[in-house]
Amino acid sequence: MASQTIQEQLSEARSALHDLSIGKSVVELWDSNHERVRYTAATRPELLAHIARLERQLAHVQPVTSIKFCTSKGV
């Protein structure tokens, strides 16, 4: 899955979590299979798990752009 698509899904999932947190009773998302998934306050842990999966996928897709070395000697 492309990085942009994962980022978009993650943004939508975080927004849905926010909506549940402020009292919205039902939120709906489209998953990677283009199926509609409904979350409620009772299924909030499933939404959190979905967000965690997307974050792990995104971490594996994004390339490393820099490496920082820390040493105990020097300036």
C-alpha positions in Angstrom: 0.0 0.0 0.0 1.3 3.4 -0.9 2.5 5.7 1.9 0.1 8.5 0.9 -2.9 6.1 1.1 -1.8 4.9 4.6 -1.3 8.5 5.7 -4.8 9.4 4.5 -6.3 6.4 6.3 -4.4 7.2 9.4 -5.6 10.8 9.3 -9.2 9.7 8.9 -9.0 7.2 11.7 -7.5 9.7 14.1 -10.3 12.1 13.1 -12.9 9.4 13.8 -11.3 8.7 17.2 -11.5 12.4 18.0 -15.2 12.5 17.0 -15.9 9.5 19.4 -13.9 11.3 22.1 -16.1 14.4 21.9 -19.3 12.4 22.1 -20.2 11.5 18.5 -22.1 8.2 18.8 -21.1 6.5 15.5 -18.2 7.1 13.1 -17.7 5.4 9.8 -14.4 4.7 7.9 -13.6 2.9 4.7 -11.0 0.2 5.1 -8.2 -0.9 2.7 -10.7 -3.3 1.1 -13.1 -0.5 0.4 -15.6 -1.8 3.0 -17.4 0.6 5.4 -16.5 0.0 9.0 -18.6 1.5 11.8 -17.1 2.4 15.2 -18.9 3.3 18.4 -17.8 4.1 21.9 -18.0 0.4 22.6 -15.7 -0.5 19.8 -13.2 2.3 20.5 -10.5 -0.3 21.4 -10.9 -1.7 17.8 -10.4 1.7 16.4 -7.3 2.2 18.5 -5.9 -1.1 17.2 -6.7 0.0 13.6 -4.8 3.2 14.2 -1.8 1.3 15.7 -1.8 -1.1 12.6 -1.7 1.9 10.3 1.1 3.6 12.2 3.2 0.4 12.0 2.5 0.1 8.3 3.5 3.7 7.8 6.7 3.2 9.8 7.7 0.4 7.5 6.9 2.3 4.3 8.7 5.6 5.0 12.4 5.6 4.1 15.1 6.6 6.5 16.3 10.0 5.4 19.0 10.7 8.0 21.0 8.9 10.7 22.2 10.7 13.8 25.2 9.5 15.7 25.8 10.4 19.4 29.1 9.8 21.0 30.5 10.4 24.4 33.6 12.2 23.1 34.1 15.3 21.1 32.6 18.7 21.2 
